[in-house]
Amino acid sequence: MGVTHHLSPFILTFHTIALSPCHECGKPKRGKKGDDSHYSDNVQSRDRWRWTLHESGDFTVKELTKLVEEKILDVNNGGDTTIWNKWVPKKVNIFVWRALKGRLPVREELNKRGIDLDSLLCPSCGDTVESCSHYLVMCNFAMSVWQKIFSWWKIGNVNAFPIEEIFSSNGNANIPSRSSRLWQAVIWTSGYFIWKERNTRVFKGKASNRNKIIQDIKLKSFEWIVRRSGKKSELNWQHWIFDPLKCQI
């Protein structure tokens, strides 16, 4: 059903425990139009499905999301609050979450899972075992991209090396609050394109020009933010390219 392996037991628990039928004797009664909480599978009775994980008995996406964060993302058990940026696609948000959790299929992680590999070394530099932090931040290729991005925003040198500092702390950059969300979208887009380049090198044996990657980051981040923020008139392309700190949304 498209459910990832590590979520399967949790989803099955919902099927077997979270929903329980409540039978009420009497004549069948049709629910209100559009009401999906009542189902009649017996002409002699009315069945009502209750969401037992909430006192109201009603299922809501909000409550399910909260429960997933508590049970899977460990928000209340020493984990970090799930971060989400609506100005970039879901695939980028999921990529960042996986990177922060160490769940990207880098060679170090694949080796831990017993997968036989020809080499554990980074596919870009070939000098160090490929981990999430190495490929996305500390590899010479990745660092050259980050330096260009920081230079584009005119905020000094890169001063973030653990992957948490790049994605959770926005690269330890001193960004005005009015621009912090824009900067986060750029940081996440940059990480996504660095990872995309990694996969191109591994699976296609091709390497892209660094300047082409930088241009793609600038263009895609602008395109995504404009489309998802709904404030096209407030984001100027010329400012975005030459002085993005002037952009305000």
Residue pairs with C-beta under 8 A, 6 or more apart in sequence:
3 11
6 72
7 72
10 68
10 71
10 72
17 52
18 51
18 52
18 53
19 49
19 50
19 51
19 52
19 59
20 49
20 50
20 52
21 47
21 48
21 49
21 50
22 47
22 48
22 49
22 50
23 45
23 46
23 47
24 45
24 46
24 48
25 45
26 45
26 46
27 46
28 40
28 42
28 43
28 44
28 45
28 46
29 46
30 40
31 37
31 38
37 48
37 49
37 58
37 59
38 46
38 47
38 48
38 49
39 47
39 48
39 49
40 46
40 47
41 47
50 57
51 57
51 58
51 59
51 60
51 63
53 63
53 67
54 60
54 63
69 75
69 82
70 76
70 77
73 79
73 82
75 81
75 82
80 100
80 168
82 97
83 96
83 97
83 167
83 168
84 93
85 92
85 93
85 181
85 184
85 185
85 188
86 228
87 181
87 182
87 185
87 224
87 225
87 228
87 229
88 185
88 188
88 189
88 192
88 221
88 224
88 225
88 228
89 224
91 192
92 188
92 189
92 192
92 224
93 188
95 104
95 188
95 191
95 192
95 195
96 167
96 188
96 191
96 192
98 104
99 132
99 136
99 163
99 167
99 191
99 195
100 163
100 164
100 167
100 168
102 109
102 132
103 109
104 132
104 195
106 130
106 131
106 132
106 134
106 135
107 117
107 119
107 120
107 121
107 122
107 129
107 130
108 120
108 129
108 130
108 131
108 132
109 131
109 132
110 117
111 117
111 120
120 129
120 130
121 127
121 128
121 129
121 130
122 128
122 129
122 130
122 134
122 135
122 139
123 130
123 135
123 198
123 201
123 202
124 135
124 139
124 140
124 141
124 142
124 198
124 201
125 139
125 140
125 141
128 134
128 138
128 139
132 163
133 161
133 162
133 163
135 142
135 194
135 195
135 198
136 142
136 163
136 166
136 191
136 194
136 195
137 143
137 146
137 160
137 161
137 162
137 163
137 166
138 161
141 194
141 197
141 210
142 194
143 158
144 210
145 190
145 193
145 194
145 210
145 213
145 214
145 217
146 158
146 166
146 171
146 190
147 157
147 158
148 210
148 214
149 186
149 187
149 190
149 214
149 217
150 156
150 157
150 158
150 171
150 173
152 214
152 218
152 244
153 173
153 175
153 183
153 186
153 244
153 245
154 243
154 245
155 173
155 174
155 175
155 245
156 173
156 174
158 171
159 171
159 172
159 173
160 166
160 169
160 171
160 172
160 173
165 171
165 172
166 187
166 191
167 187
167 188
167 191
170 180
170 183
170 184
170 187
171 183
171 187
173 183
175 183
175 245
176 245
178 248
179 244
179 245
179 247
179 248
181 249
182 225
182 244
182 247
182 249
185 221
185 224
185 225
186 217
186 221
186 244
189 217
189 220
189 221
189 224
190 217
190 221
193 213
193 216
193 217
193 220
194 213
197 207
197 208
197 213
200 206
200 207
200 208
201 207
218 240
218 241
222 235
222 237
222 240
225 235
225 249
226 232
226 235
229 235
229 249
231 249
234 247
234 248
234 249
235 247
235 249
236 246
236 247
239 246
239 247
240 247
